[in-house]
């Protein structure tokens, strides 16, 4: 399991996972770039990047890709038996990269600062990145977008970006050369769309923080047409929690977990196998306590364990995912620096 420390001298903290899901520290490894542990204006101090996908695993779990928001770079680290080996540090093609997504040998980054954009790269067999000419595209909301995440759909033909301030979902069709189209404007079902995940059939599940209004959190689901236009399936299904932000979906595609940072809880939703419709299972599947500020999450490869950043990034809470979809706390690991953000697990 991996955590991006997001410090000025940026590193990735590595943890070994036991058979029971508990974690043991296995050291920190430099990204070669600079993080940005200071929250931007309007963002909570416990959420400096205000994003999902700051640290991601490549396909096959051979490489880790990390943002360096303070130095406008992307780092590639090779996963080895002894830890991580830095392959290289690459210019992100913009300012303040906060989110990454990868499909096969294609990687896109979301640059949140300056004039926000998405930019594509090809990933070589050795992990090195090469900018993809003609791939950079703007966000519809421009400097007022306040984006949170970029992600591919399962077959790599669509990219989606959430705009928190614009209350919209930008979509981009991706052609056979890996080039993203100009952005397509889709109005969010609810206010402040933040994190999201696609399940295996390609349904999109999006959290809605509603500007942090107490007890107003909701989650919506969408289907996507070949033209990139989204259609609402379930509109703003509430969970009576505060500031729903991060979303993960288990391997079978039918169970989603949403972290509600303002209330320090995790909610669970059923995702309809055939239609993508959402049903709230448990508004409080896990309760981290009033000061936990549960946020970025990662499931391991088998979806057996869920790892959640807490308390401004200084902690990782480990949960076992039970057969009925409930969560059991099994461990809490502390000692990470305040401002750590970005988590991945295999």
C-alpha positions as CSV (number, residue, x, y, z in Angstrom):
1,X,0.0,0.0,0.0
2,X,1.3,3.4,-1.0
3,X,0.7,7.0,0.3
4,X,2.0,10.2,-1.3
5,X,3.3,12.4,1.5
6,X,2.8,15.6,-0.7
7,X,5.6,17.4,1.1
8,X,7.9,20.1,-0.3
9,X,10.5,17.2,-0.6
10,X,7.9,14.8,-1.9
11,X,8.0,11.1,-1.2
12,X,5.9,8.0,-1.3
13,X,5.5,6.0,1.9
14,X,5.4,2.3,1.4
15,X,3.5,-0.2,3.6
16,X,3.6,-4.0,3.5
17,X,0.2,-5.6,3.9
18,X,-0.3,-8.7,6.0
19,X,-2.7,-11.4,5.2
20,X,-5.2,-9.9,7.7
21,X,-4.9,-6.5,6.0
22,X,-2.8,-4.8,8.7
23,X,0.1,-2.6,7.5
24,X,3.8,-2.4,8.3
25,X,5.9,0.6,7.3
26,X,8.5,-0.3,4.6
27,X,10.1,3.1,4.2
28,X,9.8,6.3,2.1
29,X,11.1,6.9,-1.4
30,X,11.7,10.3,-3.1
31,X,9.6,11.3,-6.1
32,X,12.3,13.7,-7.1
33,X,9.8,16.6,-7.1
34,X,7.9,18.9,-4.8
35,X,4.5,18.4,-3.3
36,X,2.2,21.2,-2.1
37,X,1.0,20.5,1.5
38,X,-0.6,24.0,1.8
39,X,-4.3,24.1,0.9
40,X,-5.4,26.5,-1.7
41,X,-7.9,29.3,-1.0
42,X,-11.3,27.9,-0.4
43,X,-10.0,24.4,0.4
44,X,-10.1,22.8,3.9
45,X,-6.6,22.8,5.5
46,X,-6.9,19.0,5.8
47,X,-7.3,18.7,2.1
48,X,-4.5,20.5,0.3
49,X,-4.8,19.0,-3.1
50,X,-8.6,18.7,-3.0
51,X,-8.4,15.9,-5.5
52,X,-8.8,12.1,-6.2
53,X,-6.1,10.3,-8.1
54,X,-2.9,12.0,-7.0
55,X,-1.2,8.7,-6.7
56,X,-2.1,5.8,-9.0
57,X,-0.9,2.3,-10.0
58,X,-0.2,1.5,-13.6
59,X,-1.8,-1.5,-15.2
60,X,-0.1,-4.7,-14.0
61,X,1.1,-2.9,-10.9
62,X,4.6,-2.4,-12.3
63,X,4.7,1.4,-11.9
64,X,3.4,4.1,-9.6
65,X,2.6,7.5,-11.0
66,X,2.6,10.5,-8.6
67,X,1.8,14.2,-8.9
68,X,4.3,16.8,-7.7
69,X,1.9,19.7,-7.3
70,X,4.6,22.1,-6.1
71,X,7.0,21.6,-9.0
72,X,4.5,21.0,-11.9
73,X,5.8,17.5,-12.5
74,X,4.8,13.8,-12.7
75,X,7.0,11.1,-11.2
76,X,7.2,7.5,-12.3
77,X,8.4,5.0,-9.8
78,X,9.0,1.3,-10.5
79,X,7.7,-1.1,-7.9
80,X,10.4,-3.6,-6.7
81,X,10.7,-6.2,-4.0
82,X,12.7,-3.8,-1.9
83,X,10.6,-0.7,-2.4
84,X,10.5,1.9,-5.2
85,X,12.9,2.9,-7.9
86,X,12.6,6.4,-9.4
87,X,12.3,6.1,-13.2
88,X,12.0,9.8,-14.0
89,X,10.4,13.1,-13.3
90,X,8.4,14.7,-16.2
91,X,6.9,18.1,-16.8
92,X,3.1,17.9,-16.4
93,X,2.3,20.2,-19.3
94,X,0.6,22.7,-16.9
95,X,0.5,24.1,-13.4
96,X,-0.2,22.3,-10.2
97,X,-1.0,18.7,-11.3
98,X,-3.5,17.1,-8.9
99,X,-4.9,14.0,-10.5
100,X,-3.8,11.2,-12.9
101,X,-5.4,8.4,-14.8
102,X,-3.9,5.6,-17.0
103,X,-5.2,3.2,-19.6
104,X,-2.8,0.7,-21.1
105,X,0.1,2.9,-22.4
106,X,-1.7,6.2,-22.2
107,X,-1.7,8.5,-19.2
108,X,-3.5,11.8,-18.7
109,X,-2.9,14.4,-16.0
110,X,-5.3,17.1,-14.7
111,X,-3.5,20.4,-14.2
112,X,-5.5,22.5,-11.8
113,X,-3.6,25.8,-11.6
114,X,-3.1,28.6,-14.1
115,X,-5.4,27.9,-17.0
116,X,-6.6,24.3,-16.0
117,X,-6.1,21.6,-18.6
118,X,-5.7,17.9,-19.2
119,X,-2.6,16.7,-21.0
120,X,-1.8,13.2,-22.3
121,X,1.4,11.1,-22.4
122,X,2.5,7.8,-23.7
123,X,4.0,5.4,-21.3
124,X,7.0,3.4,-22.6
125,X,7.8,-0.2,-21.5
126,X,10.4,1.2,-19.1
127,X,7.9,3.6,-17.6
128,X,9.2,6.8,-19.1
129,X,6.6,9.4,-20.3
130,X,6.5,11.2,-23.6
131,X,4.1,14.1,-24.1
132,X,1.4,13.3,-26.6
133,X,1.3,16.1,-29.2
134,X,-2.1,17.6,-29.6
135,X,-3.5,16.0,-26.5
136,X,-3.9,19.1,-24.3
137,X,-7.4,20.3,-23.8
138,X,-9.0,23.0,-21.6
139,X,-11.7,22.7,-19.0
140,X,-15.0,24.4,-19.8
141,X,-14.9,26.4,-16.6
142,X,-11.4,27.8,-17.2
143,X,-9.8,29.4,-14.2
144,X,-13.1,29.1,-12.3
145,X,-13.4,25.3,-12.7
146,X,-11.8,24.2,-9.4
147,X,-11.5,20.6,-10.8
148,X,-11.0,17.5,-8.6
149,X,-10.3,14.4,-10.7
150,X,-9.6,13.0,-14.2
151,X,-10.3,9.4,-15.0
152,X,-10.7,7.1,-18.0
153,X,-13.7,4.8,-18.5
154,X,-13.0,1.1,-18.5
155,X,-12.2,0.8,-22.3
156,X,-10.2,4.0,-22.5
157,X,-12.5,5.8,-25.0
158,X,-13.7,8.5,-22.6
159,X,-12.1,10.9,-20.1
160,X,-14.1,12.7,-17.4
161,X,-13.2,15.7,-15.2
162,X,-15.3,17.0,-12.3
163,X,-15.5,20.8,-11.9
164,X,-16.4,21.6,-8.3
165,X,-17.1,25.3,-8.9
166,X,-18.8,24.8,-12.2
167,X,-21.1,22.1,-11.0
168,X,-20.4,20.2,-14.2
169,X,-18.7,17.0,-15.6
170,X,-16.4,17.7,-18.5
171,X,-16.1,14.7,-20.8
172,X,-13.7,14.1,-23.6
173,X,-13.9,11.3,-26.2
174,X,-10.5,9.7,-26.9
175,X,-9.6,8.6,-30.4
176,X,-7.5,5.7,-31.6
177,X,-4.3,7.8,-31.3
178,X,-5.1,8.6,-27.7
179,X,-6.0,12.2,-28.4
180,X,-8.8,13.8,-26.3
181,X,-11.6,15.8,-28.0
182,X,-12.5,19.3,-27.0
183,X,-14.5,19.2,-23.7
184,X,-18.2,18.3,-23.7
185,X,-20.4,20.1,-21.1
186,X,-22.5,17.9,-18.8
187,X,-24.4,19.5,-16.0
188,X,-23.9,17.7,-12.6
189,X,-27.0,16.3,-11.0
190,X,-26.0,17.9,-7.7
191,X,-23.7,20.6,-6.4
192,X,-20.0,20.3,-6.0
193,X,-19.2,17.1,-7.9
194,X,-15.9,15.8,-6.5
195,X,-14.6,12.2,-6.8
196,X,-15.9,9.5,-9.0
197,X,-15.3,6.0,-10.2
198,X,-16.4,3.9,-13.2
199,X,-17.5,0.3,-12.6
200,X,-16.8,-2.6,-15.0
201,X,-19.9,-2.0,-17.2
202,X,-18.9,1.6,-17.5
203,X,-21.5,3.3,-15.2
204,X,-20.2,6.4,-13.6
205,X,-20.7,7.1,-9.9
206,X,-20.0,10.6,-8.7
207,X,-19.9,12.1,-5.2
208,X,-21.6,15.5,-4.5
209,X,-20.3,17.6,-1.6
210,X,-22.9,20.3,-1.9
211,X,-20.4,22.9,-0.8
212,X,-19.9,21.2,2.5
213,X,-23.5,22.0,3.6
214,X,-24.2,19.9,6.7
215,X,-26.1,16.6,6.1
216,X,-26.5,17.4,2.4
217,X,-24.1,14.9,0.7
218,X,-25.4,12.8,-2.2
219,X,-24.2,10.5,-4.9
220,X,-25.3,10.3,-8.5
221,X,-24.8,7.8,-11.3
222,X,-24.6,8.2,-15.1
223,X,-24.3,6.3,-18.3
224,X,-22.1,7.7,-21.1
225,X,-23.0,7.7,-24.8
226,X,-20.4,7.1,-27.6
227,X,-20.5,10.9,-28.2
228,X,-19.4,11.6,-24.6
229,X,-22.7,12.9,-23.5
230,X,-23.7,11.7,-20.0
231,X,-27.3,10.7,-19.0
232,X,-28.4,10.7,-15.4
233,X,-29.4,7.3,-14.0
234,X,-29.8,8.1,-10.3
235,X,-30.0,11.8,-9.4
236,X,-28.4,12.9,-6.1
237,X,-29.2,10.0,-3.9
238,X,-28.7,11.5,-0.4
239,X,-26.9,9.9,2.6
240,X,-27.5,12.6,5.2
241,X,-23.8,13.1,5.7
242,X,-21.5,16.1,5.1
243,X,-19.0,16.7,2.2
244,X,-19.1,13.5,0.2
245,X,-15.8,13.6,-1.7
246,X,-14.0,10.3,-2.6
247,X,-15.5,7.2,-4.3
248,X,-14.2,3.7,-4.8
249,X,-16.1,0.7,-6.3
250,X,-15.3,-3.0,-5.6
251,X,-14.3,-5.4,-8.3
252,X,-17.8,-6.8,-9.0
253,X,-19.0,-3.3,-9.8
254,X,-22.0,-3.5,-7.5
255,X,-20.8,-1.8,-4.3
256,X,-19.5,1.7,-3.9
257,X,-18.0,3.4,-0.9
258,X,-18.0,7.2,-0.5
259,X,-16.0,9.1,2.2
260,X,-17.8,12.0,3.8
261,X,-15.0,14.2,5.0
262,X,-17.1,16.7,6.9
263,X,-18.8,14.1,9.0
264,X,-15.8,11.7,9.2
265,X,-17.9,8.8,7.8
266,X,-18.0,6.3,4.9
267,X,-21.3,5.5,3.2
268,X,-22.1,2.5,1.1
269,X,-24.2,2.3,-2.0
270,X,-25.4,-0.6,-4.2
271,X,-24.8,-0.1,-7.9
272,X,-27.4,-1.9,-10.1
273,X,-25.6,-4.5,-12.1
274,X,-27.7,-4.0,-15.2
275,X,-28.8,-0.4,-15.0
276,X,-26.3,1.5,-12.7
277,X,-29.1,2.6,-10.4
278,X,-27.9,3.6,-6.9
279,X,-29.4,2.4,-3.6
280,X,-28.1,3.7,-0.3
281,X,-27.1,0.6,1.8
282,X,-25.7,2.3,4.9
283,X,-25.3,6.0,5.5
284,X,-22.6,5.2,8.1
285,X,-20.8,2.0,7.0
286,X,-17.9,3.3,9.1
287,X,-17.5,6.2,11.5
288,X,-14.1,7.6,12.0
289,X,-15.1,10.1,14.6
290,X,-15.7,13.9,14.5
291,X,-12.0,14.8,13.9
292,X,-11.1,12.1,11.5
293,X,-11.9,13.9,8.3
294,X,-11.9,10.7,6.3
295,X,-11.0,11.3,2.7
296,X,-8.9,9.6,0.0
297,X,-9.5,5.9,-0.3
298,X,-8.0,2.8,-2.0
299,X,-9.2,-0.8,-2.3
300,X,-6.6,-3.5,-2.7
301,X,-6.7,-5.7,-5.8
302,X,-9.1,-8.2,-4.4
303,X,-11.4,-5.5,-2.9
304,X,-10.9,-7.4,0.4
305,X,-9.4,-4.3,2.2
306,X,-10.2,-0.6,2.1
307,X,-7.5,1.9,3.1
308,X,-8.6,5.5,4.0
309,X,-6.5,8.6,4.7
310,X,-7.6,10.5,7.9
311,X,-6.7,13.3,10.2
312,X,-5.1,15.6,7.7
313,X,-3.2,12.7,6.1
314,X,-1.3,11.7,9.2
315,X,-3.2,8.4,9.6
316,X,-4.3,5.5,7.4
317,X,-7.4,3.6,8.6
318,X,-7.6,0.0,7.5
319,X,-10.9,-1.7,7.0
320,X,-12.0,-5.2,6.1
321,X,-14.8,-5.3,3.5
322,X,-17.2,-8.0,4.7
323,X,-19.3,-10.2,2.5
324,X,-22.4,-8.1,3.2
325,X,-20.6,-4.9,2.2
326,X,-20.1,-3.6,5.7
327,X,-16.7,-2.4,7.0
328,X,-14.8,-3.5,10.0
329,X,-11.9,-1.4,11.3
330,X,-8.8,-3.6,11.7
331,X,-5.9,-1.1,12.1
332,X,-4.9,2.5,12.3
333,X,-1.4,3.6,11.2
334,X,-0.1,7.0,12.2
335,X,3.1,8.9,11.7
336,X,2.6,10.4,8.2
337,X,3.2,14.1,7.7
338,X,0.3,16.5,7.8
339,X,-0.8,17.3,4.2
340,X,-0.1,13.8,2.9
341,X,-2.6,13.1,0.1
342,X,-2.9,10.3,-2.5
343,X,-3.2,6.6,-1.8
344,X,-3.0,3.4,-3.9
345,X,-3.1,-0.2,-3.0
346,X,-2.4,-3.6,-4.7
